[in-house]
Amino acid sequence: METDNHRYFFLDDVSVVDVSAPGTQLLDNPGFENSTTTANGWTLEAAGCCNSNAVQIITTGCHSGNNCVQYQCGPEVTYSFFGQDFAATIGNTYNISFYLKATGTGGQPTFCAVNIY
């Protein structure tokens, strides 16, 4: 993720589910409800001026539940990686979903890329 100094991402309701077992969530703390100040179960790898403050747990403006992540890291060409590992089986199909909202103003680029490794 990358934002400029006046933009924010709000992330909530992240989900990874094997379609052969649709009732089983493969992520820990997918809605950030088990978090108060840090995103428990999630890893933040920050670069440049981004630090552990790039990701904050907030309780307003969330898509569902009480908590979500507010992400802010900038200026341009400063980015961080936010995610977690989960067990997957080669050949299986997975449904991946999340709620992401960008807000704020500013002239610098803002982007979010989703990668599965």
Secondary structure, DSSP 4 states (H G I P E B T S, - for coil): -B--TTEEEEEEEEEEEETTSTT-B-SSSTTSTT-SSS-TT-EEEE-TT--GGGEEEESSS-SSSS-EEEE---STT--EEEE------TT--EEEEEEEEEEE--SS--B------
